[in-house]
């Protein structure tokens, strides 16, 4: 049980650290979480912990290292560093052991395979995991990525050629698609950029059925399945999928209308309306639009989307909208809105980078008893705020894992029963010490809450 817990912990760290270790230069990103006034009553005092808490993510791509630090009131109370190489994964945290821990890729693969449920889908998933870990082990991640793009490029080339040779597809698209120039001087709307081309697209059930029967659709399904199925099994699967799609389409009444206005190959306006109903009387309707507007402040992107349903399908009506301004020079600001079943969720986000720092901000707002989607009011305050600040990072946290080898590290999955017990005792002592140090930075009311909860969960602990 202990071995499995340790291996699970190390595998989780690998998944967390690899994106950090891939950054181009030593960087550290500090995340702060601020609850709003509406959220505080539900936190039972934990908001003071969030006020003191900072999560820091560090990376060192040159040495393929990643780390996570937890700080309270500016003091580092916990750090976990990791470094993968061709032999395995090295992890170090003072909260468990002074030395680095180490698990080989072979041990990790054996653990993953033994822990996975026995099924065809899980077997396919294990094959992909094995490919990934093997690429890390042999330091050929770039080769694996190149091979993936090569296969995708070959598939795309094949599909592109199929489209070029598919006369039936061209006939269907010609029926659905119209591309016309806009008369000069007739397109000068104030809410979007000027357009010189208008494109319309009308799609019906008959069009969808005809598309499914084309060689191009067959090629797309074949490409999607060909990674794991070949030969007669592949042909049979493609046949059944196409047959199922055709059967479904024959029960539906589809009517989709799209209008695009463009200038210099950029879409400046899009209007879409869609209605899909079935033979049982149920219906789903979509309506949406998008506008692009360029001003002295930057490029503004605005849009809305509404969905309504009827019949035996009950899905609450959905309203969505967004307003995003790209001011250039790595400065971005925007708001996304969504309303469903009387509740509106709004997310404001921003990005502002300089040569020295990268800053991201995200604020979440919630509004109840909503009947119509609307923009944020000036007096509204967020229920939750996240701030992420990045700058050049220090690398001392990586010292132990950088010097670690298979010989001077603890190979947790290869310890004898007695050695594992000794390691576990030491890890518990270190973990308790780390917890006590962290507790010293917590407010007294939070300590009281924690002690009361410990006593409640373990009433005989102090007897």
Residue pairs with C-beta under 8 A, 6 or more apart in sequence:
2 420
2 424
3 412
3 413
3 420
4 111
4 115
6 101
6 103
6 412
6 413
7 103
7 107
7 108
7 111
7 412
7 413
8 111
10 89
10 91
10 101
10 103
10 108
10 412
11 108
11 111
11 112
13 80
13 82
13 89
13 91
14 82
14 84
14 89
14 108
16 66
16 68
16 82
17 65
17 66
17 67
17 68
17 82
17 84
18 66
18 84
18 136
19 66
20 57
20 58
20 59
20 66
20 67
21 59
21 60
21 61
21 64
21 65
21 66
21 82
21 83
21 84
22 59
22 61
23 59
23 61
24 61
25 61
25 392
26 58
26 59
26 60
26 61
26 62
26 392
26 393
26 394
26 395
27 58
27 59
27 390
27 391
27 392
27 393
28 56
28 57
28 58
28 59
28 390
28 391
28 392
28 393
28 394
29 56
29 57
29 58
29 358
29 388
29 389
29 390
30 54
30 55
30 56
30 388
30 389
30 390
31 54
31 55
31 56
31 57
31 386
31 387
31 388
32 53
32 54
32 55
32 386
32 387
33 50
33 53
33 55
33 384
33 385
33 386
34 50
34 51
34 384
34 385
34 386
34 387
35 43
35 47
35 50
35 383
35 384
36 381
36 382
36 383
36 384
36 385
37 381
38 366
38 381
38 383
39 47
39 383
39 384
40 47
43 50
44 449
45 443
45 445
45 446
45 449
46 446
48 442
48 443
48 445
48 446
49 72
49 442
49 443
49 446
52 72
52 73
52 441
52 442
52 443
53 70
53 71
53 72
54 70
54 71
54 72
54 74
55 68
55 69
55 70
55 71
56 68
56 69
56 70
56 71
57 66
57 67
57 68
57 69
58 66
58 67
58 68
58 69
58 81
58 393
58 394
58 395
58 397
58 398
59 65
59 66
59 67
59 393
60 66
60 393
60 395
60 398
63 83
63 395
63 398
63 402
64 83
64 84
64 85
65 81
65 82
65 83
65 395
65 398
65 401
65 402
66 81
66 82
66 83
67 79
67 80
67 81
67 82
67 397
67 398
68 79
68 80
69 76
69 78
69 79
69 397
70 76
70 77
70 78
70 79
70 438
71 77
72 438
72 441
72 442
73 441
75 441
77 434
77 437
77 438
77 441
78 93
78 95
78 434
78 438
79 93
79 94
79 397
80 91
80 92
80 93
80 95
81 91
81 92
81 93
81 397
81 398
81 400
81 401
82 89
82 90
82 91
82 92
82 401
83 89
83 90
83 398
83 401
83 402
83 404
84 90
84 136
85 139
86 137
86 138
86 139
87 104
87 105
87 137
87 406
88 102
88 103
88 104
88 105
88 107
88 108
88 137
88 406
89 102
89 103
89 105
89 108
90 100
90 101
90 102
90 401
90 404
90 409
91 100
91 101
91 102
91 401
92 99
92 100
92 101
92 400
92 401
92 404
94 430
94 434
95 430
95 431
95 434
96 427
96 430
96 431
97 410
97 423
97 426
97 427
97 430
99 400
99 404
99 408
99 409
99 410
100 400
100 401
100 404
100 408
100 409
100 410
101 409
101 410
101 411
101 412
102 404
102 406
102 409
102 410
102 411
102 412
103 411
103 412
103 413
104 406
104 411
104 413
105 133
105 134
105 136
105 137
107 413
107 414
108 133
109 129
109 130
109 133
111 413
112 126
112 129
113 126
116 122
116 125
116 126
124 228
131 144
132 144
135 141
135 143
135 144
155 223
155 226
158 219
158 223
159 216
159 219
159 220
159 223
162 215
162 216
162 219
163 169
163 216
165 215
166 214
166 215
166 216
168 210
168 213
168 214
168 215
169 211
169 214
169 215
169 216
172 207
172 210
172 211
172 214
175 207
176 201
176 202
176 203
176 207
177 199
177 200
177 201
178 199
178 200
178 201
179 197
179 198
179 199
180 197
180 198
180 199
181 196
181 197
181 198
182 195
182 196
182 197
182 198
182 261
187 194
187 195
187 196
187 261
188 194
189 269
191 291
191 293
192 261
192 268
192 269
192 291
192 292
192 293
193 263
193 266
193 268
193 292
193 293
193 294
194 263
194 268
195 261
195 262
195 263
195 268
195 269
196 262
196 263
196 264
197 261
197 262
197 263
198 259
198 260
198 261
198 262
199 258
199 259
199 260
199 261
199 262
200 257
200 258
200 259
200 260
201 256
201 257
201 258
201 259
201 260
202 256
202 257
202 258
203 254
203 255
203 256
203 257
203 258
204 254
204 255
204 256
205 249
205 250
205 252
205 253
205 254
207 254
208 249
208 254
209 246
209 249
209 250
211 217
212 242
212 245
212 246
212 249
213 242
213 246
217 242
218 238
218 242
221 238
221 241
221 242
222 234
222 238
225 234
225 237
225 238
226 234
229 237
251 278
251 279
252 276
252 277
252 278
253 275
253 276
253 277
253 278
254 274
254 275
254 276
255 274
255 275
255 276
256 272
256 273
256 274
256 275
257 272
257 273
257 274
258 270
258 271
258 272
259 269
259 270
259 271
259 272
260 267
260 269
260 270
261 267
261 268
261 269
261 270
262 268
266 292
267 290
267 292
268 291
268 292
268 293
269 289
269 290
269 291
269 292
270 288
270 289
270 290
270 303
271 288
271 289
272 286
272 287
272 288
272 289
273 285
273 286
273 287
274 285
274 286
274 287
275 283
275 284
275 285
275 286
276 283
276 284
276 285
277 283
277 284
277 311
278 311
280 311
280 312
281 310
281 311
281 312
282 309
282 310
282 311
282 312
282 313
283 309
283 310
283 311
284 307
284 308
284 309
284 313
284 315
285 307
285 308
285 309
285 310
286 305
286 306
286 307
287 305
287 306
288 303
288 304
288 305
288 306
289 303
289 304
290 301
290 302
290 303
291 300
291 301
291 302
291 303
292 299
292 300
292 301
293 299
293 300
293 302
294 300
297 325
297 327
298 325
298 326
298 327
298 328
298 331
299 325
299 326
300 323
300 324
300 325
301 322
301 323
301 324
301 325
301 326
301 334
302 321
302 322
302 323
302 324
303 321
303 322
304 319
304 320
304 321
304 373
305 318
305 319
305 320
305 321
306 317
306 318
306 319
306 320
307 315
307 317
307 318
308 317
309 315
309 317
316 340
316 341
317 340
318 338
318 339
318 340
319 337
319 338
319 339
319 340
319 372
319 373
320 336
320 337
320 338
320 339
320 373
321 336
321 337
321 373
322 334
322 335
322 336
322 337
323 334
323 335
323 375
324 332
324 333
324 334
324 335
325 332
325 333
325 334
326 332
327 333
329 353
330 351
330 352
330 353
330 358
331 351
331 352
331 353
332 349
332 350
332 351
332 352
333 348
333 349
333 350
333 351
334 348
334 349
334 350
335 346
335 347
335 348
335 349
335 375
335 376
336 346
336 347
336 349
337 344
337 345
337 346
337 373
337 374
337 375
338 344
338 345
338 346
338 373
339 345
339 370
339 372
339 373
342 368
342 369
342 370
342 371
343 366
343 367
343 368
343 370
344 365
344 366
344 367
344 370
344 373
344 374
345 364
345 365
345 366
346 364
346 365
346 366
346 367
346 376
347 362
347 363
347 364
347 365
348 362
348 363
348 365
348 376
348 382
349 360
349 361
349 362
349 363
350 360
350 361
350 362
351 359
351 360
351 361
352 359
353 359
356 391
356 392
357 389
357 390
357 391
358 389
358 390
358 391
359 387
359 388
359 389
359 390
360 387
360 388
360 389
361 385
361 386
361 387
361 388
362 385
362 386
362 387
363 382
363 384
363 385
363 386
364 382
364 383
364 384
364 385
365 376
365 380
365 381
365 382
365 383
366 383
367 380
410 423
412 420
412 423
415 423
439 447
439 450
442 450
454 461
455 461
455 462
